[in-house]
């Protein structure tokens, strides 16, 4: 049971669950437009996405936990740096590497199967290639964008932009403008969530000389961008109505707006010098994104 718990911890389930939810959103758009869904492509595509994401995460843990690194000797935090599942009396570092390579091998096999089953259009090939390239650039040296402060941007674009687009395209449809209308606000909302999740660990990241995006831009700018991204996400969704985003499937998303306002209020309280309530900030930041994505997904599936 301990090994299972450590592997779940190693997998960073929040990112995987968000990818699954956004994948369901992409297929939900297909369901809304045509009323049909190819379930074979649904499960094969979902397995491909999860395999690539897990492979990159495991390999990232392998390179992050080098002997003598801050991951080995410094303070471990639940929302930044490594998962804390690799080390002495935990998962051996080499196991993380082999788990990552196994996941990527599964993704390669699924790619070969998908090529046999469907015709890969240039756009679909581009999306698949960008997801794989982004995950490798995120985790593998020499670039390892996860350590540069730009890893959060890459992860946000992949999860909120490329994953629903891939789910949509695998169903045999051409690219649709609705994908852009939902991808932009969800991407900015995802970035806002990641910024909020990094605030509790800001001091320890500075001590350990880590370079997540919040350390790179500074906590003052981070707070401002956090609020702008949340408000901007809902403004973009509102403007999307004028460009053809269906009102019956999009209006429920504004039920999440009050939660976003609570997230902004919590951040502003911290900026004003109030005692930080990190648990509240973490809870509402995760709730804002997942509730928004869920309401969109649910609305597309029931209409």
VEXDO-5746 format. One record per residue (C-alpha): x, y, z; residue in one letter; residue number from 1. Coordinates in Angstrom, 1 decimal, padded with zeros to 4 digits. Layout:
N
+--------+--------+--------+------+------+
!     px !     py !     pz ! kelo ! dovo !
+--------+--------+--------+------+------+
!      X !      Y !      Z !    A !  NUM !
...
+--------+--------+--------+------+------+
This chain:
303
+--------+--------+--------+------+------+
!     px !     py !     pz ! kelo ! dovo !
+--------+--------+--------+------+------+
!  000.0 !  000.0 !  000.0 !    X !    1 !
!  002.9 !  002.3 !  000.7 !    X !    2 !
!  004.3 !  001.8 ! -002.8 !    X !    3 !
!  000.9 !  002.5 ! -004.3 !    X !    4 !
!  000.5 !  005.7 ! -002.3 !    X !    5 !
!  004.0 !  006.8 ! -003.3 !    X !    6 !
!  003.4 !  006.1 ! -007.0 !    X !    7 !
!  000.1 !  008.1 ! -006.8 !    X !    8 !
!  002.1 !  010.9 ! -005.2 !    X !    9 !
!  004.8 !  010.6 ! -007.8 !    X !   10 !
!  002.2 !  010.9 ! -010.6 !    X !   11 !
!  001.0 !  014.3 ! -009.5 !    X !   12 !
! -002.7 !  013.3 ! -009.9 !    X !   13 !
! -003.9 !  016.9 ! -010.0 !    X !   14 !
! -002.3 !  017.4 ! -013.4 !    X !   15 !
! -003.6 !  014.1 ! -014.7 !    X !   16 !
! -007.1 !  014.7 ! -013.5 !    X !   17 !
! -007.1 !  018.2 ! -015.1 !    X !   18 !
! -005.9 !  016.6 ! -018.4 !    X !   19 !
! -008.7 !  014.0 ! -018.2 !    X !   20 !
! -011.3 !  016.7 ! -017.5 !    X !   21 !
! -010.1 !  018.9 ! -020.4 !    X !   22 !
! -010.0 !  015.8 ! -022.7 !    X !   23 !
! -013.6 !  015.2 ! -021.8 !    X !   24 !
! -014.3 !  018.8 ! -022.7 !    X !   25 !
! -012.8 !  018.4 ! -026.2 !    X !   26 !
! -015.0 !  015.3 ! -026.9 !    X !   27 !
! -017.9 !  017.2 ! -025.3 !    X !   28 !
! -017.6 !  019.8 ! -028.0 !    X !   29 !
! -017.8 !  017.1 ! -030.6 !    X !   30 !
! -020.9 !  015.7 ! -028.9 !    X !   31 !
! -022.5 !  019.2 ! -029.0 !    X !   32 !
! -021.7 !  019.7 ! -032.7 !    X !   33 !
! -022.6 !  016.3 ! -034.0 !    X !   34 !
! -024.2 !  014.3 ! -031.2 !    X !   35 !
! -021.8 !  011.4 ! -031.9 !    X !   36 !
! -018.5 !  010.2 ! -030.4 !    X !   37 !
! -016.1 !  007.5 ! -031.5 !    X !   38 !
! -015.5 !  005.7 ! -028.2 !    X !   39 !
! -012.6 !  003.7 ! -029.6 !    X !   40 !
! -010.8 !  007.0 ! -030.4 !    X !   41 !
! -011.9 !  008.4 ! -027.1 !    X !   42 !
! -010.2 !  005.8 ! -025.0 !    X !   43 !
! -007.1 !  005.4 ! -027.2 !    X !   44 !
! -006.5 !  009.2 ! -027.3 !    X !   45 !
! -007.0 !  009.5 ! -023.6 !    X !   46 !
! -004.6 !  006.6 ! -022.9 !    X !   47 !
! -002.1 !  008.4 ! -025.2 !    X !   48 !
! -002.4 !  011.7 ! -023.3 !    X !   49 !
! -002.1 !  010.1 ! -019.9 !    X !   50 !
!  000.9 !  008.0 ! -021.0 !    X !   51 !
!  002.8 !  011.1 ! -022.3 !    X !   52 !
!  002.0 !  013.2 ! -019.3 !    X !   53 !
!  003.0 !  010.4 ! -016.8 !    X !   54 !
!  006.1 !  009.6 ! -018.8 !    X !   55 !
!  007.3 !  013.3 ! -018.7 !    X !   56 !
!  006.4 !  013.5 ! -015.0 !    X !   57 !
!  008.4 !  010.4 ! -014.0 !    X !   58 !
!  011.4 !  011.4 ! -016.1 !    X !   59 !
!  011.3 !  014.9 ! -014.6 !    X !   60 !
!  011.4 !  013.3 ! -011.1 !    X !   61 !
!  014.5 !  011.3 ! -012.1 !    X !   62 !
!  016.4 !  014.4 ! -013.3 !    X !   63 !
!  015.1 !  016.5 ! -010.4 !    X !   64 !
!  016.3 !  014.1 ! -007.7 !    X !   65 !
!  020.0 !  014.0 ! -008.6 !    X !   66 !
!  022.3 !  013.3 ! -005.7 !    X !   67 !
!  023.1 !  016.4 ! -003.7 !    X !   68 !
!  020.3 !  018.5 ! -005.3 !    X !   69 !
!  017.8 !  020.5 ! -003.2 !    X !   70 !
!  015.2 !  017.8 ! -004.0 !    X !   71 !
!  017.3 !  015.4 ! -002.0 !    X !   72 !
!  018.5 !  017.7 !  000.8 !    X !   73 !
!  016.0 !  020.6 !  001.0 !    X !   74 !
!  012.5 !  021.0 !  002.2 !    X !   75 !
!  009.9 !  019.2 !  000.1 !    X !   76 !
!  006.6 !  021.0 ! -000.5 !    X !   77 !
!  003.4 !  019.6 ! -001.9 !    X !   78 !
!  002.9 !  022.1 ! -004.7 !    X !   79 !
!  006.3 !  023.0 ! -006.1 !    X !   80 !
!  009.5 !  021.2 ! -006.9 !    X !   81 !
!  009.4 !  017.4 ! -006.8 !    X !   82 !
!  006.6 !  015.2 ! -005.4 !    X !   83 !
!  008.8 !  013.9 ! -002.5 !    X !   84 !
!  008.0 !  010.3 ! -003.5 !    X !   85 !
!  011.6 !  009.6 ! -004.7 !    X !   86 !
!  014.4 !  009.0 ! -002.2 !    X !   87 !
!  015.7 !  006.8 !  000.6 !    X !   88 !
!  013.0 !  004.3 !  001.8 !    X !   89 !
!  010.8 !  005.6 ! -001.0 !    X !   90 !
!  010.7 !  004.9 ! -004.7 !    X !   91 !
!  014.3 !  004.5 ! -006.0 !    X !   92 !
!  015.3 !  007.1 ! -008.5 !    X !   93 !
!  016.0 !  004.6 ! -011.3 !    X !   94 !
!  012.5 !  003.3 ! -010.9 !    X !   95 !
!  011.1 !  006.7 ! -011.8 !    X !   96 !
!  013.3 !  006.7 ! -015.0 !    X !   97 !
!  012.1 !  003.2 ! -016.0 !    X !   98 !
!  008.5 !  004.1 ! -015.3 !    X !   99 !
!  008.8 !  007.2 ! -017.5 !    X !  100 !
!  010.4 !  005.3 ! -020.3 !    X !  101 !
!  007.7 !  002.6 ! -020.1 !    X !  102 !
!  005.0 !  005.2 ! -020.3 !    X !  103 !
!  006.6 !  006.8 ! -023.4 !    X !  104 !
!  006.9 !  003.3 ! -024.9 !    X !  105 !
!  003.2 !  002.8 ! -024.4 !    X !  106 !
!  002.5 !  006.2 ! -026.0 !    X !  107 !
!  004.7 !  005.2 ! -029.0 !    X !  108 !
!  002.7 !  001.9 ! -029.4 !    X !  109 !
! -000.6 !  003.8 ! -029.1 !    X !  110 !
!  000.7 !  006.3 ! -031.8 !    X !  111 !
!  001.3 !  003.4 ! -034.2 !    X !  112 !
! -002.2 !  002.0 ! -033.5 !    X !  113 !
! -003.8 !  005.4 ! -034.0 !    X !  114 !
! -002.0 !  005.8 ! -037.3 !    X !  115 !
! -003.4 !  002.5 ! -038.5 !    X !  116 !
! -007.0 !  003.4 ! -037.4 !    X !  117 !
! -007.3 !  007.0 ! -038.6 !    X !  118 !
! -005.8 !  009.4 ! -041.1 !    X !  119 !
! -003.5 !  011.9 ! -039.4 !    X !  120 !
! -004.3 !  015.3 ! -040.8 !    X !  121 !
! -001.5 !  018.0 ! -040.7 !    X !  122 !
! -003.3 !  019.7 ! -037.8 !    X !  123 !
! -003.7 !  016.5 ! -035.8 !    X !  124 !
!  000.0 !  015.6 ! -036.4 !    X !  125 !
!  001.0 !  019.1 ! -035.3 !    X !  126 !
! -000.9 !  018.9 ! -032.1 !    X !  127 !
!  000.4 !  015.4 ! -031.2 !    X !  128 !
!  003.9 !  016.6 ! -032.0 !    X !  129 !
!  003.6 !  019.7 ! -029.9 !    X !  130 !
!  002.3 !  017.9 ! -026.9 !    X !  131 !
!  005.2 !  015.4 ! -027.0 !    X !  132 !
!  007.8 !  018.0 ! -027.7 !    X !  133 !
!  006.5 !  020.3 ! -025.0 !    X !  134 !
!  006.5 !  017.5 ! -022.4 !    X !  135 !
!  010.1 !  016.5 ! -023.3 !    X !  136 !
!  011.3 !  020.1 ! -023.3 !    X !  137 !
!  009.6 !  020.5 ! -019.9 !    X !  138 !
!  011.3 !  017.5 ! -018.3 !    X !  139 !
!  014.4 !  016.4 ! -020.1 !    X !  140 !
!  017.9 !  018.1 ! -020.2 !    X !  141 !
!  019.4 !  020.2 ! -021.5 !    X !  142 !
!  016.4 !  022.6 ! -021.7 !    X !  143 !
!  014.3 !  021.3 ! -018.7 !    X !  144 !
!  011.9 !  024.3 ! -018.8 !    X !  145 !
!  010.5 !  023.1 ! -015.5 !    X !  146 !
!  013.5 !  024.6 ! -013.8 !    X !  147 !
!  013.5 !  027.9 ! -015.8 !    X !  148 !
!  010.3 !  029.5 ! -014.7 !    X !  149 !
!  008.5 !  028.8 ! -018.0 !    X !  150 !
!  007.5 !  025.3 ! -017.2 !    X !  151 !
!  004.1 !  026.5 ! -015.8 !    X !  152 !
!  003.4 !  028.2 ! -019.1 !    X !  153 !
!  004.2 !  025.0 ! -021.1 !    X !  154 !
!  002.1 !  022.9 ! -018.7 !    X !  155 !
! -000.9 !  025.3 ! -019.0 !    X !  156 !
! -000.8 !  025.4 ! -022.8 !    X !  157 !
! -000.6 !  021.6 ! -023.0 !    X !  158 !
! -003.3 !  020.9 ! -020.5 !    X !  159 !
! -005.8 !  023.6 ! -021.3 !    X !  160 !
! -005.1 !  024.2 ! -025.0 !    X !  161 !
! -003.6 !  021.1 ! -026.7 !    X !  162 !
! -005.4 !  018.3 ! -024.8 !    X !  163 !
! -009.0 !  019.4 ! -025.7 !    X !  164 !
! -007.9 !  020.1 ! -029.2 !    X !  165 !
! -006.4 !  016.6 ! -029.6 !    X !  166 !
! -009.6 !  015.0 ! -028.2 !    X !  167 !
! -011.6 !  017.0 ! -030.7 !    X !  168 !
! -009.4 !  016.2 ! -033.7 !    X !  169 !
! -009.2 !  012.5 ! -032.9 !    X !  170 !
! -013.0 !  012.3 ! -033.4 !    X !  171 !
! -012.5 !  013.0 ! -037.1 !    X !  172 !
! -013.4 !  016.7 ! -037.1 !    X !  173 !
! -011.6 !  019.7 ! -038.5 !    X !  174 !
! -010.4 !  022.4 ! -036.2 !    X !  175 !
! -013.3 !  024.5 ! -034.9 !    X !  176 !
! -013.3 !  028.1 ! -033.5 !    X !  177 !
! -015.1 !  026.9 ! -030.3 !    X !  178 !
! -011.8 !  025.3 ! -029.3 !    X !  179 !
! -010.0 !  028.6 ! -029.3 !    X !  180 !
! -012.9 !  030.3 ! -027.5 !    X !  181 !
! -012.5 !  027.9 ! -024.5 !    X !  182 !
! -008.8 !  027.3 ! -024.7 !    X !  183 !
! -007.6 !  030.8 ! -024.1 !    X !  184 !
! -009.6 !  031.5 ! -020.9 !    X !  185 !
! -008.9 !  028.0 ! -019.5 !    X !  186 !
! -005.2 !  028.5 ! -020.1 !    X !  187 !
! -005.1 !  031.8 ! -018.3 !    X !  188 !
! -007.2 !  030.3 ! -015.5 !    X !  189 !
! -004.8 !  027.4 ! -015.2 !    X !  190 !
! -001.8 !  029.7 ! -015.0 !    X !  191 !
! -003.6 !  031.6 ! -012.2 !    X !  192 !
! -004.1 !  028.4 ! -010.3 !    X !  193 !
! -000.5 !  027.4 ! -010.6 !    X !  194 !
!  000.6 !  030.9 ! -009.5 !    X !  195 !
! -001.6 !  030.6 ! -006.4 !    X !  196 !
! -000.3 !  027.1 ! -005.6 !    X !  197 !
!  003.2 !  028.4 ! -005.6 !    X !  198 !
!  002.7 !  031.1 ! -003.0 !    X !  199 !
!  002.8 !  028.9 !  000.1 !    X !  200 !
!  006.2 !  027.6 ! -001.0 !    X !  201 !
!  007.7 !  031.0 ! -002.2 !    X !  202 !
!  010.0 !  031.4 !  000.8 !    X !  203 !
!  011.4 !  027.8 !  000.6 !    X !  204 !
!  011.8 !  028.1 ! -003.2 !    X !  205 !
!  013.9 !  031.2 ! -002.6 !    X !  206 !
!  016.1 !  029.5 !  000.0 !    X !  207 !
!  016.6 !  026.5 ! -002.3 !    X !  208 !
!  017.3 !  028.8 ! -005.3 !    X !  209 !
!  014.5 !  027.3 ! -007.3 !    X !  210 !
!  013.2 !  029.2 ! -010.3 !    X !  211 !
!  009.4 !  028.6 ! -010.7 !    X !  212 !
!  007.5 !  031.4 ! -012.4 !    X !  213 !
!  006.6 !  033.1 ! -009.2 !    X !  214 !
!  010.2 !  033.4 ! -008.0 !    X !  215 !
!  011.2 !  034.7 ! -011.5 !    X !  216 !
!  008.6 !  037.4 ! -011.7 !    X !  217 !
!  008.4 !  038.2 ! -007.9 !    X !  218 !
!  005.5 !  037.9 ! -005.5 !    X !  219 !
!  004.2 !  041.4 ! -006.1 !    X !  220 !
!  003.9 !  040.9 ! -009.9 !    X !  221 !
!  002.6 !  037.4 ! -009.2 !    X !  222 !
! -000.3 !  038.7 ! -007.2 !    X !  223 !
! -001.2 !  041.3 ! -009.9 !    X !  224 !
! -001.0 !  038.7 ! -012.7 !    X !  225 !
! -002.9 !  036.2 ! -010.7 !    X !  226 !
! -005.8 !  038.6 ! -010.4 !    X !  227 !
! -005.6 !  039.8 ! -014.0 !    X !  228 !
! -005.6 !  036.2 ! -015.3 !    X !  229 !
! -008.8 !  035.3 ! -013.3 !    X !  230 !
! -010.7 !  038.3 ! -014.3 !    X !  231 !
! -009.4 !  038.1 ! -017.9 !    X !  232 !
! -010.5 !  034.5 ! -018.2 !    X !  233 !
! -014.2 !  035.4 ! -017.5 !    X !  234 !
! -014.0 !  038.5 ! -019.6 !    X !  235 !
! -012.8 !  036.4 ! -022.5 !    X !  236 !
! -015.6 !  033.9 ! -022.0 !    X !  237 !
! -018.1 !  036.8 ! -021.9 !    X !  238 !
! -016.7 !  038.3 ! -025.1 !    X !  239 !
! -016.8 !  034.9 ! -026.8 !    X !  240 !
! -020.6 !  035.1 ! -026.7 !    X !  241 !
! -020.3 !  037.9 ! -029.3 !    X !  242 !
! -018.2 !  035.6 ! -031.5 !    X !  243 !
! -020.5 !  032.6 ! -031.5 !    X !  244 !
! -019.9 !  030.7 ! -028.3 !    X !  245 !
! -023.3 !  029.1 ! -027.7 !    X !  246 !
! -025.0 !  030.8 ! -024.7 !    X !  247 !
! -026.9 !  027.7 ! -023.6 !    X !  248 !
! -023.6 !  025.8 ! -023.0 !    X !  249 !
! -021.5 !  028.7 ! -021.8 !    X !  250 !
! -023.6 !  030.6 ! -019.3 !    X !  251 !
! -023.3 !  028.0 ! -016.6 !    X !  252 !
! -019.5 !  028.7 ! -016.4 !    X !  253 !
! -020.3 !  032.0 ! -014.7 !    X !  254 !
! -021.5 !  030.1 ! -011.7 !    X !  255 !
! -017.8 !  029.7 ! -011.0 !    X !  256 !
! -017.2 !  033.4 ! -011.1 !    X !  257 !
! -018.0 !  034.0 ! -007.4 !    X !  258 !
! -015.4 !  031.4 ! -006.5 !    X !  259 !
! -012.9 !  033.3 ! -008.6 !    X !  260 !
! -013.8 !  036.5 ! -006.8 !    X !  261 !
! -013.1 !  034.7 ! -003.5 !    X !  262 !
! -009.7 !  033.7 ! -004.8 !    X !  263 !
! -008.9 !  037.3 ! -005.8 !    X !  264 !
! -010.2 !  038.5 ! -002.4 !    X !  265 !
! -008.0 !  036.0 ! -000.6 !    X !  266 !
! -004.9 !  037.0 ! -002.6 !    X !  267 !
! -005.7 !  040.7 ! -002.0 !    X !  268 !
! -005.9 !  040.1 !  001.8 !    X !  269 !
! -002.5 !  038.6 !  001.7 !    X !  270 !
! -001.2 !  041.5 ! -000.3 !    X !  271 !
! -002.6 !  043.9 !  002.3 !    X !  272 !
! -000.6 !  042.2 !  005.1 !    X !  273 !
! -003.2 !  039.9 !  006.6 !    X !  274 !
! -002.1 !  036.6 !  008.0 !    X !  275 !
! -002.0 !  034.2 !  005.0 !    X !  276 !
! -004.6 !  031.5 !  004.9 !    X !  277 !
! -002.7 !  029.2 !  002.5 !    X !  278 !
! -005.2 !  026.3 !  002.8 !    X !  279 !
! -008.1 !  028.6 !  001.7 !    X !  280 !
! -006.0 !  030.0 ! -001.2 !    X !  281 !
! -005.1 !  026.5 ! -002.4 !    X !  282 !
! -008.7 !  025.3 ! -002.0 !    X !  283 !
! -010.3 !  028.1 ! -003.9 !    X !  284 !
! -007.7 !  028.3 ! -006.6 !    X !  285 !
! -008.1 !  024.6 ! -007.5 !    X !  286 !
! -011.9 !  025.0 ! -007.2 !    X !  287 !
! -012.1 !  028.0 ! -009.6 !    X !  288 !
! -010.3 !  026.1 ! -012.4 !    X !  289 !
! -011.9 !  022.7 ! -011.9 !    X !  290 !
! -015.4 !  024.1 ! -011.4 !    X !  291 !
! -015.1 !  026.3 ! -014.6 !    X !  292 !
! -013.8 !  023.4 ! -016.7 !    X !  293 !
! -016.4 !  021.0 ! -015.2 !    X !  294 !
! -019.3 !  023.4 ! -015.9 !    X !  295 !
! -018.2 !  023.8 ! -019.5 !    X !  296 !
! -017.7 !  020.1 ! -020.0 !    X !  297 !
! -021.0 !  019.2 ! -018.4 !    X !  298 !
! -022.9 !  021.8 ! -020.5 !    X !  299 !
! -021.4 !  020.6 ! -023.8 !    X !  300 !
! -022.2 !  017.0 ! -023.0 !    X !  301 !
! -025.9 !  017.6 ! -022.0 !    X !  302 !
! -026.7 !  019.8 ! -025.0 !    X !  303 !
+--------+--------+--------+------+------+
